[in-house]
Amino acid sequence: MIHIAQLGFDGKTALGLKVELPESPPLMLIVGKRGFLMCGFLNMEAAEKLGVAAAVVSGVTTFEEMLNKEVKAASSKAEALGVKVGMLGKEAVKRFL
C-alpha cells in the first residue's frame, strides 16, 4: 500500500510518501521543492552522483519519526542549503521547502 500525506511547515507544504513493503520496513520520503528527506533504504551515493539535495534518517516507520530523527547523512547540495548531519529531520525538511 502507498500512503501520501501533505505535511505543513510554517505555511509551506511538503509531500510525504510511504510505501509499505512485504516483510520489510517501509520506504519513506518527505519531498520539498528544493530537496528531500529519505529513509535509509535510499542511496546517498546515488543522490550525490545525481546532484540532488537529499538527507537521510534511518530506523523510521512514520513521518513523525522521520521529522524527529537526526540526519545521518546529507548530500553536498543539501549541505549548501544548510542541512547538517545531526540536525533533526524537520529542520532539514524546512530547508528543502
N, CA, C and O atoms as a CHARMM CRD file, in Angstrom:
* protein
*
  388
    1    1 MET  N      0.83900  -1.16900   0.00000 PROA 1      0.00000
    2    1 MET  CA     0.00000   0.00000   0.00000 PROA 1      0.00000
    3    1 MET  C      0.89100   1.24200   0.00000 PROA 1      0.00000
    4    1 MET  O      1.96800   1.24200   0.59700 PROA 1      0.00000
    5    2 ILE  N      0.44200   2.28300  -0.66200 PROA 2      0.00000
    6    2 ILE  CA     1.16300   3.54700  -0.72700 PROA 2      0.00000
    7    2 ILE  C      0.34900   4.61000   0.00800 PROA 2      0.00000
    8    2 ILE  O     -0.84300   4.78200  -0.25000 PROA 2      0.00000
    9    3 HSD  N      1.01000   5.32400   0.93000 PROA 3      0.00000
   10    3 HSD  CA     0.37200   6.39800   1.68900 PROA 3      0.00000
   11    3 HSD  C      0.99200   7.72000   1.25400 PROA 3      0.00000
   12    3 HSD  O      2.21400   7.83800   1.16100 PROA 3      0.00000
   13    4 ILE  N      0.15100   8.70800   0.98800 PROA 4      0.00000
   14    4 ILE  CA     0.61200  10.03900   0.61500 PROA 4      0.00000
   15    4 ILE  C     -0.00200  11.02800   1.59600 PROA 4      0.00000
   16    4 ILE  O     -1.19300  10.95700   1.90100 PROA 4      0.00000
   17    5 ALA  N      0.82500  11.95300   2.08900 PROA 5      0.00000
   18    5 ALA  CA     0.34300  12.94100   3.05000 PROA 5      0.00000
   19    5 ALA  C      0.93700  14.30700   2.73700 PROA 5      0.00000
   20    5 ALA  O      2.06700  14.41200   2.25800 PROA 5      0.00000
   21    6 GLN  N      0.16200  15.34900   3.01300 PROA 6      0.00000
   22    6 GLN  CA     0.68500  16.71000   2.95400 PROA 6      0.00000
   23    6 GLN  C      1.10600  17.09300   4.36500 PROA 6      0.00000
   24    6 GLN  O      0.32800  16.96700   5.31100 PROA 6      0.00000
   25    7 LEU  N      2.33900  17.56000   4.49700 PROA 7      0.00000
   26    7 LEU  CA     2.88500  17.91600   5.79600 PROA 7      0.00000
   27    7 LEU  C      3.17500  19.41100   5.80700 PROA 7      0.00000
   28    7 LEU  O      3.90100  19.90700   4.94600 PROA 7      0.00000
   29    8 GLY  N      2.61200  20.13500   6.77500 PROA 8      0.00000
   30    8 GLY  CA     2.76200  21.58200   6.82700 PROA 8      0.00000
   31    8 GLY  C      3.92800  22.03000   7.69100 PROA 8      0.00000
   32    8 GLY  O      4.17500  21.47600   8.76200 PROA 8      0.00000
   33    9 PHE  N      4.65000  23.05400   7.20500 PROA 9      0.00000
   34    9 PHE  CA     5.78800  23.63600   7.90900 PROA 9      0.00000
   35    9 PHE  C      5.76900  25.14400   7.70700 PROA 9      0.00000
   36    9 PHE  O      6.07300  25.62500   6.61600 PROA 9      0.00000
   37   10 ASP  N      5.41900  25.89000   8.74000 PROA 10     0.00000
   38   10 ASP  CA     5.46800  27.35500   8.67200 PROA 10     0.00000
   39   10 ASP  C      4.78000  27.90300   7.42600 PROA 10     0.00000
   40   10 ASP  O      5.32400  28.78000   6.75500 PROA 10     0.00000
   41   11 GLY  N      3.59700  27.39900   7.11300 PROA 11     0.00000
   42   11 GLY  CA     2.83500  27.88700   5.97300 PROA 11     0.00000
   43   11 GLY  C      3.22200  27.28500   4.63200 PROA 11     0.00000
   44   11 GLY  O      2.62600  27.61600   3.60600 PROA 11     0.00000
   45   12 LYS  N      4.21200  26.40800   4.63400 PROA 12     0.00000
   46   12 LYS  CA     4.62300  25.72700   3.40200 PROA 12     0.00000
   47   12 LYS  C      4.27800  24.25100   3.53200 PROA 12     0.00000
   48   12 LYS  O      4.05000  23.75900   4.63700 PROA 12     0.00000
   49   13 THR  N      4.24000  23.54300   2.40600 PROA 13     0.00000
   50   13 THR  CA     3.83000  22.14400   2.41100 PROA 13     0.00000
   51   13 THR  C      4.87600  21.25300   1.76200 PROA 13     0.00000
   52   13 THR  O      5.44700  21.58900   0.72400 PROA 13     0.00000
   53   14 ALA  N      5.11600  20.10700   2.39500 PROA 14     0.00000
   54   14 ALA  CA     5.95100  19.05100   1.82900 PROA 14     0.00000
   55   14 ALA  C      5.05100  17.84900   1.56400 PROA 14     0.00000
   56   14 ALA  O      3.98000  17.71800   2.15500 PROA 14     0.00000
   57   15 LEU  N      5.49300  16.98900   0.68200 PROA 15     0.00000
   58   15 LEU  CA     4.74900  15.77800   0.34600 PROA 15     0.00000
   59   15 LEU  C      5.41700  14.58200   1.01100 PROA 15     0.00000
   60   15 LEU  O      6.60600  14.33600   0.81000 PROA 15     0.00000
   61   16 GLY  N      4.65100  13.84000   1.80100 PROA 16     0.00000
   62   16 GLY  CA     5.15300  12.62300   2.42700 PROA 16     0.00000
   63   16 GLY  C      4.71600  11.41100   1.62800 PROA 16     0.00000
   64   16 GLY  O      3.56200  11.31200   1.21300 PROA 16     0.00000
   65   17 LEU  N      5.63600  10.49500   1.41500 PROA 17     0.00000
   66   17 LEU  CA     5.35300   9.27100   0.66800 PROA 17     0.00000
   67   17 LEU  C      5.85900   8.08100   1.47500 PROA 17     0.00000
   68   17 LEU  O      7.02500   8.03500   1.86700 PROA 17     0.00000
   69   18 LYS  N      4.96600   7.11600   1.71900 PROA 18     0.00000
   70   18 LYS  CA     5.31100   5.90100   2.46300 PROA 18     0.00000
   71   18 LYS  C      4.84400   4.71100   1.64900 PROA 18     0.00000
   72   18 LYS  O      3.66500   4.60100   1.31200 PROA 18     0.00000
   73   19 VAL  N      5.76900   3.82300   1.33400 PROA 19     0.00000
   74   19 VAL  CA     5.44700   2.62400   0.56600 PROA 19     0.00000
   75   19 VAL  C      5.63800   1.41800   1.48000 PROA 19     0.00000
   76   19 VAL  O      6.75400   1.11700   1.90500 PROA 19     0.00000
   77   20 GLU  N      4.53800   0.73500   1.77600 PROA 20     0.00000
   78   20 GLU  CA     4.59700  -0.48900   2.58300 PROA 20     0.00000
   79   20 GLU  C      5.20200  -1.60100   1.72900 PROA 20     0.00000
   80   20 GLU  O      4.79900  -1.80400   0.58300 PROA 20     0.00000
   81   21 LEU  N      6.16500  -2.31400   2.29100 PROA 21     0.00000
   82   21 LEU  CA     6.84500  -3.39400   1.58000 PROA 21     0.00000
   83   21 LEU  C      6.62700  -4.71000   2.31700 PROA 21     0.00000
   84   21 LEU  O      6.49200  -4.70900   3.54100 PROA 21     0.00000
   85   22 PRO  N      6.58900  -5.83000   1.60100 PROA 22     0.00000
   86   22 PRO  CA     6.37200  -7.11800   2.26200 PROA 22     0.00000
   87   22 PRO  C      7.57100  -7.50700   3.12500 PROA 22     0.00000
   88   22 PRO  O      8.71900  -7.44200   2.68500 PROA 22     0.00000
   89   23 GLU  N      7.28300  -7.91100   4.35900 PROA 23     0.00000
   90   23 GLU  CA     8.29400  -8.40200   5.29300 PROA 23     0.00000
   91   23 GLU  C      9.48500  -7.46500   5.41000 PROA 23     0.00000
   92   23 GLU  O     10.63400  -7.90500   5.42500 PROA 23     0.00000
   93   24 SER  N      9.20100  -6.16400   5.49200 PROA 24     0.00000
   94   24 SER  CA    10.25800  -5.16200   5.48900 PROA 24     0.00000
   95   24 SER  C      9.72700  -3.86200   6.08900 PROA 24     0.00000
   96   24 SER  O      8.52300  -3.61000   6.06500 PROA 24     0.00000
   97   25 PRO  N     10.62400  -3.04100   6.62600 PROA 25     0.00000
   98   25 PRO  CA    10.18400  -1.68800   6.98000 PROA 25     0.00000
   99   25 PRO  C      9.76700  -0.93800   5.71500 PROA 25     0.00000
  100   25 PRO  O     10.14100  -1.34100   4.61400 PROA 25     0.00000
  101   26 PRO  N      9.00300   0.13900   5.85100 PROA 26     0.00000
  102   26 PRO  CA     8.55100   0.87400   4.66600 PROA 26     0.00000
  103   26 PRO  C      9.66100   1.71400   4.04100 PROA 26     0.00000
  104   26 PRO  O     10.65600   2.04300   4.68700 PROA 26     0.00000
  105   27 LEU  N      9.46700   2.04700   2.78200 PROA 27     0.00000
  106   27 LEU  CA    10.30700   3.01600   2.08200 PROA 27     0.00000
  107   27 LEU  C      9.63200   4.37000   2.26600 PROA 27     0.00000
  108   27 LEU  O      8.43700   4.50600   2.00300 PROA 27     0.00000
  109   28 MET  N     10.39100   5.37900   2.72100 PROA 28     0.00000
  110   28 MET  CA     9.77000   6.65600   3.06900 PROA 28     0.00000
  111   28 MET  C     10.53700   7.84300   2.51200 PROA 28     0.00000
  112   28 MET  O     11.76700   7.83800   2.45700 PROA 28     0.00000
  113   29 LEU  N      9.78300   8.87000   2.09600 PROA 29     0.00000
  114   29 LEU  CA    10.33500  10.13300   1.59400 PROA 29     0.00000
  115   29 LEU  C      9.47300  11.29000   2.08800 PROA 29     0.00000
  116   29 LEU  O      8.25900  11.15400   2.23400 PROA 29     0.00000
  117   30 ILE  N     10.10900  12.41800   2.34100 PROA 30     0.00000
  118   30 ILE  CA     9.40100  13.68400   2.51600 PROA 30     0.00000
  119   30 ILE  C     10.03800  14.64100   1.52100 PROA 30     0.00000
  120   30 ILE  O     11.23200  14.93000   1.59900 PROA 30     0.00000
  121   31 VAL  N      9.22900  15.13100   0.58200 PROA 31     0.00000
  122   31 VAL  CA     9.73800  15.88200  -0.56500 PROA 31     0.00000
  123   31 VAL  C      9.32600  17.35000  -0.49400 PROA 31     0.00000
  124   31 VAL  O      8.15400  17.67300  -0.30300 PROA 31     0.00000
  125   32 GLY  N     10.31400  18.23000  -0.65200 PROA 32     0.00000
  126   32 GLY  CA    10.07800  19.66600  -0.76300 PROA 32     0.00000
  127   32 GLY  C     10.44500  20.13800  -2.15900 PROA 32     0.00000
  128   32 GLY  O     10.83200  19.33300  -3.00600 PROA 32     0.00000
  129   33 LYS  N     10.32500  21.44100  -2.40500 PROA 33     0.00000
  130   33 LYS  CA    10.62700  21.99200  -3.73000 PROA 33     0.00000
  131   33 LYS  C     12.11200  21.91200  -4.07600 PROA 33     0.00000
  132   33 LYS  O     12.47100  21.80500  -5.24800 PROA 33     0.00000
  133   34 ARG  N     12.98800  21.96400  -3.04800 PROA 34     0.00000
  134   34 ARG  CA    14.42800  22.03500  -3.31600 PROA 34     0.00000
  135   34 ARG  C     15.19000  20.77700  -2.93800 PROA 34     0.00000
  136   34 ARG  O     16.39200  20.68900  -3.18600 PROA 34     0.00000
  137   35 GLY  N     14.51100  19.79900  -2.34100 PROA 35     0.00000
  138   35 GLY  CA    15.20400  18.57900  -1.94700 PROA 35     0.00000
  139   35 GLY  C     14.28500  17.65400  -1.17400 PROA 35     0.00000
  140   35 GLY  O     13.08200  17.89400  -1.06800 PROA 35     0.00000
  141   36 PHE  N     14.87200  16.58600  -0.63200 PROA 36     0.00000
  142   36 PHE  CA    14.04400  15.60100   0.05800 PROA 36     0.00000
  143   36 PHE  C     14.78500  14.91000   1.18600 PROA 36     0.00000
  144   36 PHE  O     16.00900  14.78000   1.17600 PROA 36     0.00000
  145   37 LEU  N     13.99300  14.46700   2.16800 PROA 37     0.00000
  146   37 LEU  CA    14.45800  13.66200   3.28500 PROA 37     0.00000
  147   37 LEU  C     14.07700  12.22800   2.96900 PROA 37     0.00000
  148   37 LEU  O     12.92300  11.94700   2.64500 PROA 37     0.00000
  149   38 MET  N     15.03900  11.31900   3.06100 PROA 38     0.00000
  150   38 MET  CA    14.77300   9.93400   2.68200 PROA 38     0.00000
  151   38 MET  C     15.16600   8.98700   3.80000 PROA 38     0.00000
  152   38 MET  O     15.98300   9.31800   4.65900 PROA 38     0.00000
  153   39 CYS  N     14.57000   7.80200   3.77300 PROA 39     0.00000
  154   39 CYS  CA    14.91300   6.77200   4.74400 PROA 39     0.00000
  155   39 CYS  C     16.19500   6.07000   4.29900 PROA 39     0.00000
  156   39 CYS  O     16.71000   6.32000   3.20900 PROA 39     0.00000
  157   40 GLY  N     16.69300   5.19900   5.14900 PROA 40     0.00000
  158   40 GLY  CA    17.94200   4.51300   4.87800 PROA 40     0.00000
  159   40 GLY  C     17.91600   3.54500   3.71200 PROA 40     0.00000
  160   40 GLY  O     18.97100   3.07600   3.28500 PROA 40     0.00000
  161   41 PHE  N     16.73000   3.23000   3.18000 PROA 41     0.00000
  162   41 PHE  CA    16.63900   2.35400   2.00900 PROA 41     0.00000
  163   41 PHE  C     17.28600   2.98300   0.78000 PROA 41     0.00000
  164   41 PHE  O     17.84200   2.29000  -0.07100 PROA 41     0.00000
  165   42 LEU  N     17.20400   4.30700   0.70500 PROA 42     0.00000
  166   42 LEU  CA    17.65800   5.00000  -0.49600 PROA 42     0.00000
  167   42 LEU  C     19.14100   5.33900  -0.38400 PROA 42     0.00000
  168   42 LEU  O     19.67800   5.45700   0.71800 PROA 42     0.00000
  169   43 ASN  N     19.78600   5.49100  -1.50900 PROA 43     0.00000
  170   43 ASN  CA    21.23700   5.53400  -1.59300 PROA 43     0.00000
  171   43 ASN  C     21.77900   6.96400  -1.67500 PROA 43     0.00000
  172   43 ASN  O     21.50400   7.68800  -2.63200 PROA 43     0.00000
  173   44 MET  N     22.55300   7.35800  -0.65900 PROA 44     0.00000
  174   44 MET  CA    23.13800   8.69800  -0.64800 PROA 44     0.00000
  175   44 MET  C     24.17400   8.86100  -1.75500 PROA 44     0.00000
  176   44 MET  O     24.30000   9.94700  -2.32200 PROA 44     0.00000
  177   45 GLU  N     24.90900   7.81600  -2.06900 PROA 45     0.00000
  178   45 GLU  CA    25.89600   7.90400  -3.15900 PROA 45     0.00000
  179   45 GLU  C     25.20900   8.24800  -4.47500 PROA 45     0.00000
  180   45 GLU  O     25.72200   9.05300  -5.25200 PROA 45     0.00000
  181   46 ALA  N     24.06500   7.64800  -4.72600 PROA 46     0.00000
  182   46 ALA  CA    23.31800   7.95000  -5.95200 PROA 46     0.00000
  183   46 ALA  C     22.81000   9.38900  -5.92000 PROA 46     0.00000
  184   46 ALA  O     22.86600  10.08400  -6.93400 PROA 46     0.00000
  185   47 ALA  N     22.31600   9.84000  -4.77200 PROA 47     0.00000
  186   47 ALA  CA    21.83200  11.21900  -4.65200 PROA 47     0.00000
  187   47 ALA  C     22.96400  12.20300  -4.93600 PROA 47     0.00000
  188   47 ALA  O     22.76700  13.20700  -5.62100 PROA 47     0.00000
  189   48 GLU  N     24.13400  11.91300  -4.41100 PROA 48     0.00000
  190   48 GLU  CA    25.29500  12.78500  -4.63900 PROA 48     0.00000
  191   48 GLU  C     25.68400  12.78500  -6.11600 PROA 48     0.00000
  192   48 GLU  O     25.93200  13.84000  -6.70100 PROA 48     0.00000
  193   49 LYS  N     25.73300  11.61300  -6.70200 PROA 49     0.00000
  194   49 LYS  CA    26.10300  11.48800  -8.11800 PROA 49     0.00000
  195   49 LYS  C     25.11400  12.23400  -9.01900 PROA 49     0.00000
  196   49 LYS  O     25.50500  12.83500 -10.02000 PROA 49     0.00000
  197   50 LEU  N     23.83600  12.19000  -8.65600 PROA 50     0.00000
  198   50 LEU  CA    22.80000  12.86200  -9.44200 PROA 50     0.00000
  199   50 LEU  C     22.72200  14.36600  -9.16000 PROA 50     0.00000
  200   50 LEU  O     22.02300  15.09900  -9.86000 PROA 50     0.00000
  201   51 GLY  N     23.43700  14.81400  -8.13900 PROA 51     0.00000
  202   51 GLY  CA    23.46800  16.23800  -7.82300 PROA 51     0.00000
  203   51 GLY  C     22.20100  16.77300  -7.19900 PROA 51     0.00000
  204   51 GLY  O     21.83700  17.92700  -7.42400 PROA 51     0.00000
  205   52 VAL  N     21.51600  15.94200  -6.41100 PROA 52     0.00000
  206   52 VAL  CA    20.27100  16.37600  -5.77400 PROA 52     0.00000
  207   52 VAL  C     20.50700  16.71000  -4.29800 PROA 52     0.00000
  208   52 VAL  O     21.45500  16.22100  -3.68300 PROA 52     0.00000
  209   53 ALA  N     19.63700  17.54100  -3.74800 PROA 53     0.00000
  210   53 ALA  CA    19.67200  17.87300  -2.32700 PROA 53     0.00000
  211   53 ALA  C     18.88500  16.80400  -1.58000 PROA 53     0.00000
  212   53 ALA  O     17.66400  16.71600  -1.71000 PROA 53     0.00000
  213   54 ALA  N     19.59000  15.99700  -0.80000 PROA 54     0.00000
  214   54 ALA  CA    18.94900  14.90000  -0.07700 PROA 54     0.00000
  215   54 ALA  C     19.61700  14.71200   1.27900 PROA 54     0.00000
  216   54 ALA  O     20.80800  14.97300   1.44500 PROA 54     0.00000
  217   55 ALA  N     18.82700  14.25500   2.24000 PROA 55     0.00000
  218   55 ALA  CA    19.33400  13.91000   3.56000 PROA 55     0.00000
  219   55 ALA  C     18.71100  12.58600   3.98200 PROA 55     0.00000
  220   55 ALA  O     17.61800  12.23200   3.54100 PROA 55     0.00000
  221   56 VAL  N     19.42200  11.85700   4.84600 PROA 56     0.00000
  222   56 VAL  CA    18.98600  10.52600   5.27400 PROA 56     0.00000
  223   56 VAL  C     18.71500  10.49400   6.77300 PROA 56     0.00000
  224   56 VAL  O     19.49500  11.01100   7.57400 PROA 56     0.00000
  225   57 VAL  N     17.59500   9.87600   7.13400 PROA 57     0.00000
  226   57 VAL  CA    17.32600   9.45700   8.50700 PROA 57     0.00000
  227   57 VAL  C     17.08800   7.94900   8.45400 PROA 57     0.00000
  228   57 VAL  O     16.62400   7.42500   7.44200 PROA 57     0.00000
  229   58 SER  N     17.40300   7.26100   9.54000 PROA 58     0.00000
  230   58 SER  CA    17.24400   5.80000   9.49600 PROA 58     0.00000
  231   58 SER  C     16.42900   5.30400  10.67700 PROA 58     0.00000
  232   58 SER  O     16.25600   6.00300  11.67600 PROA 58     0.00000
  233   59 GLY  N     15.92900   4.07100  10.53900 PROA 59     0.00000
  234   59 GLY  CA    15.14400   3.44600  11.59500 PROA 59     0.00000
  235   59 GLY  C     13.77200   4.06400  11.77400 PROA 59     0.00000
  236   59 GLY  O     13.28800   4.19400  12.89800 PROA 59     0.00000
  237   60 VAL  N     13.13700   4.44900  10.66600 PROA 60     0.00000
  238   60 VAL  CA    11.84900   5.14000  10.73600 PROA 60     0.00000
  239   60 VAL  C     10.73300   4.33000  10.08300 PROA 60     0.00000
  240   60 VAL  O     10.95600   3.60000   9.11700 PROA 60     0.00000
  241   61 THR  N      9.53100   4.47600  10.63200 PROA 61     0.00000
  242   61 THR  CA     8.35600   3.82500  10.04500 PROA 61     0.00000
  243   61 THR  C      7.18100   4.78700   9.90400 PROA 61     0.00000
  244   61 THR  O      6.14200   4.42400   9.35400 PROA 61     0.00000
  245   62 THR  N      7.34400   6.02900  10.40700 PROA 62     0.00000
  246   62 THR  CA     6.28700   7.03700  10.29500 PROA 62     0.00000
  247   62 THR  C      6.90200   8.37600   9.88700 PROA 62     0.00000
  248   62 THR  O      8.10700   8.58600  10.03100 PROA 62     0.00000
  249   63 PHE  N      6.06300   9.27800   9.37700 PROA 63     0.00000
  250   63 PHE  CA     6.53900  10.62000   9.03400 PROA 63     0.00000
  251   63 PHE  C      7.00900  11.34600  10.29400 PROA 63     0.00000
  252   63 PHE  O      8.01800  12.05100  10.26400 PROA 63     0.00000
  253   64 GLU  N      6.28900  11.17800  11.38800 PROA 64     0.00000
  254   64 GLU  CA     6.66600  11.81700  12.65300 PROA 64     0.00000
  255   64 GLU  C      8.06700  11.38000  13.08700 PROA 64     0.00000
  256   64 GLU  O      8.87200  12.20100  13.52500 PROA 64     0.00000
  257   65 GLU  N      8.34900  10.08200  12.96100 PROA 65     0.00000
  258   65 GLU  CA     9.69100   9.60000  13.29500 PROA 65     0.00000
  259   65 GLU  C     10.73700  10.22900  12.38200 PROA 65     0.00000
  260   65 GLU  O     11.81300  10.60700  12.84500 PROA 65     0.00000
  261   66 MET  N     10.43300  10.34400  11.08600 PROA 66     0.00000
  262   66 MET  CA    11.38100  10.96900  10.15400 PROA 66     0.00000
  263   66 MET  C     11.70800  12.39400  10.59000 PROA 66     0.00000
  264   66 MET  O     12.86500  12.81000  10.55000 PROA 66     0.00000
  265   67 LEU  N     10.70000  13.12700  11.00100 PROA 67     0.00000
  266   67 LEU  CA    10.89000  14.52400  11.37300 PROA 67     0.00000
  267   67 LEU  C     11.66400  14.68400  12.67500 PROA 67     0.00000
  268   67 LEU  O     12.31500  15.70700  12.88600 PROA 67     0.00000
  269   68 ASN  N     11.59900  13.68400  13.55000 PROA 68     0.00000
  270   68 ASN  CA    12.22500  13.78700  14.86700 PROA 68     0.00000
  271   68 ASN  C     13.52000  13.00100  15.01300 PROA 68     0.00000
  272   68 ASN  O     14.11200  12.98700  16.09200 PROA 68     0.00000
  273   69 LYS  N     13.96500  12.35100  13.95600 PROA 69     0.00000
  274   69 LYS  CA    15.25800  11.64700  13.97000 PROA 69     0.00000
  275   69 LYS  C     16.35800  12.59100  13.50800 PROA 69     0.00000
  276   69 LYS  O     16.10200  13.56000  12.79300 PROA 69     0.00000
  277   70 GLU  N     17.57600  12.29700  13.92300 PROA 70     0.00000
  278   70 GLU  CA    18.72500  13.07900  13.47500 PROA 70     0.00000
  279   70 GLU  C     19.12800  12.67200  12.07000 PROA 70     0.00000
  280   70 GLU  O     19.07800  11.49600  11.71100 PROA 70     0.00000
  281   71 VAL  N     19.52400  13.64900  11.28600 PROA 71     0.00000
  282   71 VAL  CA    20.04600  13.40000   9.94100 PROA 71     0.00000
  283   71 VAL  C     21.36700  12.64800  10.07500 PROA 71     0.00000
  284   71 VAL  O     22.25700  13.07100  10.81200 PROA 71     0.00000
  285   72 LYS  N     21.48800  11.53600   9.36200 PROA 72     0.00000
  286   72 LYS  CA    22.69100  10.69800   9.39500 PROA 72     0.00000
  287   72 LYS  C     23.66700  11.03700   8.27600 PROA 72     0.00000
  288   72 LYS  O     24.87200  10.82800   8.41600 PROA 72     0.00000
  289   73 ALA  N     23.14900  11.56200   7.16200 PROA 73     0.00000
  290   73 ALA  CA    23.99100  11.92300   6.01600 PROA 73     0.00000
  291   73 ALA  C     23.25900  12.97300   5.19600 PROA 73     0.00000
  292   73 ALA  O     22.03000  13.04400   5.20200 PROA 73     0.00000
  293   74 ALA  N     24.03800  13.78800   4.48900 PROA 74     0.00000
  294   74 ALA  CA    23.45800  14.81500   3.61900 PROA 74     0.00000
  295   74 ALA  C     24.33500  14.96600   2.38600 PROA 74     0.00000
  296   74 ALA  O     25.56100  14.89300   2.47000 PROA 74     0.00000
  297   75 SER  N     23.70400  15.17400   1.25800 PROA 75     0.00000
  298   75 SER  CA    24.45400  15.40500   0.02200 PROA 75     0.00000
  299   75 SER  C     25.07800  16.80200   0.07300 PROA 75     0.00000
  300   75 SER  O     24.66200  17.64400   0.86900 PROA 75     0.00000
  301   76 SER  N     26.06700  17.04100  -0.77000 PROA 76     0.00000
  302   76 SER  CA    26.71600  18.35500  -0.78600 PROA 76     0.00000
  303   76 SER  C     25.72100  19.45200  -1.16500 PROA 76     0.00000
  304   76 SER  O     25.81900  20.57500  -0.66900 PROA 76     0.00000
  305   77 LYS  N     24.76900  19.13600  -2.03700 PROA 77     0.00000
  306   77 LYS  CA    23.75800  20.13600  -2.41100 PROA 77     0.00000
  307   77 LYS  C     22.84800  20.44700  -1.22000 PROA 77     0.00000
  308   77 LYS  O     22.44800  21.59700  -1.03700 PROA 77     0.00000
  309   78 ALA  N     22.51700  19.43800  -0.40900 PROA 78     0.00000
  310   78 ALA  CA    21.72600  19.67200   0.80600 PROA 78     0.00000
  311   78 ALA  C     22.53000  20.50700   1.80200 PROA 78     0.00000
  312   78 ALA  O     21.99000  21.41100   2.43900 PROA 78     0.00000
  313   79 GLU  N     23.80900  20.20500   1.93100 PROA 79     0.00000
  314   79 GLU  CA    24.66300  20.98000   2.83400 PROA 79     0.00000
  315   79 GLU  C     24.71400  22.44200   2.40700 PROA 79     0.00000
  316   79 GLU  O     24.75800  23.33300   3.25400 PROA 79     0.00000
  317   80 ALA  N     24.70800  22.69500   1.10100 PROA 80     0.00000
  318   80 ALA  CA    24.70700  24.07200   0.59100 PROA 80     0.00000
  319   80 ALA  C     23.42600  24.81500   0.97800 PROA 80     0.00000
  320   80 ALA  O     23.41500  26.04500   1.03700 PROA 80     0.00000
  321   81 LEU  N     22.34500  24.07000   1.24100 PROA 81     0.00000
  322   81 LEU  CA    21.07900  24.66200   1.68900 PROA 81     0.00000
  323   81 LEU  C     21.02800  24.81800   3.21100 PROA 81     0.00000
  324   81 LEU  O     20.05100  25.33600   3.75100 PROA 81     0.00000
  325   82 GLY  N     22.08700  24.36600   3.90400 PROA 82     0.00000
  326   82 GLY  CA    22.14200  24.48900   5.35500 PROA 82     0.00000
  327   82 GLY  C     21.83300  23.22400   6.12200 PROA 82     0.00000
  328   82 GLY  O     21.77100  23.25300   7.35100 PROA 82     0.00000
  329   83 VAL  N     21.63700  22.11100   5.43000 PROA 83     0.00000
  330   83 VAL  CA    21.37300  20.83600   6.10400 PROA 83     0.00000
  331   83 VAL  C     22.68500  20.30900   6.68000 PROA 83     0.00000
  332   83 VAL  O     23.71900  20.31400   6.01200 PROA 83     0.00000
  333   84 LYS  N     22.62400  19.85200   7.94400 PROA 84     0.00000
  334   84 LYS  CA    23.82000  19.34600   8.61100 PROA 84     0.00000
  335   84 LYS  C     23.53000  18.00100   9.25800 PROA 84     0.00000
  336   84 LYS  O     22.43000  17.76600   9.76000 PROA 84     0.00000
  337   85 VAL  N     24.51500  17.12800   9.24300 PROA 85     0.00000
  338   85 VAL  CA    24.41300  15.85800   9.96600 PROA 85     0.00000
  339   85 VAL  C     24.20100  16.19100  11.43900 PROA 85     0.00000
  340   85 VAL  O     24.88800  17.04700  11.99600 PROA 85     0.00000
  341   86 GLY  N     23.24200  15.50800  12.06700 PROA 86     0.00000
  342   86 GLY  CA    22.94000  15.72500  13.47800 PROA 86     0.00000
  343   86 GLY  C     21.71600  16.59600  13.72200 PROA 86     0.00000
  344   86 GLY  O     21.12700  16.54000  14.80100 PROA 86     0.00000
  345   87 MET  N     21.32000  17.40600  12.72800 PROA 87     0.00000
  346   87 MET  CA    20.10100  18.20600  12.90600 PROA 87     0.00000
  347   87 MET  C     18.88500  17.29300  12.79000 PROA 87     0.00000
  348   87 MET  O     18.98500  16.20200  12.22900 PROA 87     0.00000
  349   88 LEU  N     17.75900  17.71800  13.30200 PROA 88     0.00000
  350   88 LEU  CA    16.53800  16.92100  13.18900 PROA 88     0.00000
  351   88 LEU  C     16.01400  16.94700  11.76000 PROA 88     0.00000
  352   88 LEU  O     16.22400  17.91000  11.02400 PROA 88     0.00000
  353   89 GLY  N     15.32900  15.87300  11.38200 PROA 89     0.00000
  354   89 GLY  CA    14.75900  15.77000  10.04800 PROA 89     0.00000
  355   89 GLY  C     13.86000  16.94200   9.70600 PROA 89     0.00000
  356   89 GLY  O     13.86400  17.41100   8.56800 PROA 89     0.00000
  357   90 LYS  N     13.07800  17.43100  10.68500 PROA 90     0.00000
  358   90 LYS  CA    12.16700  18.54900  10.40100 PROA 90     0.00000
  359   90 LYS  C     12.93000  19.81200  10.02800 PROA 90     0.00000
  360   90 LYS  O     12.44600  20.60500   9.22100 PROA 90     0.00000
  361   91 GLU  N     14.11000  20.01400  10.59800 PROA 91     0.00000
  362   91 GLU  CA    14.92000  21.18000  10.24200 PROA 91     0.00000
  363   91 GLU  C     15.46100  21.03900   8.82600 PROA 91     0.00000
  364   91 GLU  O     15.54800  22.02200   8.09000 PROA 91     0.00000
  365   92 ALA  N     15.82400  19.82200   8.44500 PROA 92     0.00000
  366   92 ALA  CA    16.28100  19.57500   7.07100 PROA 92     0.00000
  367   92 ALA  C     15.14200  19.82800   6.08700 PROA 92     0.00000
  368   92 ALA  O     15.33800  20.47800   5.06000 PROA 92     0.00000
  369   93 VAL  N     13.95400  19.31400   6.40100 PROA 93     0.00000
  370   93 VAL  CA    12.80600  19.49100   5.50200 PROA 93     0.00000
  371   93 VAL  C     12.51300  20.97600   5.31000 PROA 93     0.00000
  372   93 VAL  O     12.23200  21.40200   4.19000 PROA 93     0.00000
  373   94 LYS  N     12.57200  21.76400   6.36300 PROA 94     0.00000
  374   94 LYS  CA    12.31700  23.20700   6.23800 PROA 94     0.00000
  375   94 LYS  C     13.27300  23.84700   5.23500 PROA 94     0.00000
  376   94 LYS  O     12.88600  24.76700   4.51500 PROA 94     0.00000
  377   95 ARG  N     14.50100  23.37600   5.18100 PROA 95     0.00000
  378   95 ARG  CA    15.47500  23.91900   4.23600 PROA 95     0.00000
  379   95 ARG  C     15.20600  23.45500   2.80300 PROA 95     0.00000
  380   95 ARG  O     15.66900  24.07700   1.84700 PROA 95     0.00000
  381   96 PHE  N     14.46100  22.36700   2.66200 PROA 96     0.00000
  382   96 PHE  CA    14.12500  21.84200   1.33200 PROA 96     0.00000
  383   96 PHE  C     12.86200  22.48400   0.74600 PROA 96     0.00000
  384   96 PHE  O     12.55800  22.26800  -0.42800 PROA 96     0.00000
  385   97 LEU  N     12.12300  23.26300   1.53600 PROA 97     0.00000
  386   97 LEU  CA    10.85400  23.83600   1.06800 PROA 97     0.00000
  387   97 LEU  C     11.05000  25.08500   0.23400 PROA 97     0.00000
  388   97 LEU  O     10.07500  25.67700  -0.22900 PROA 97     0.00000
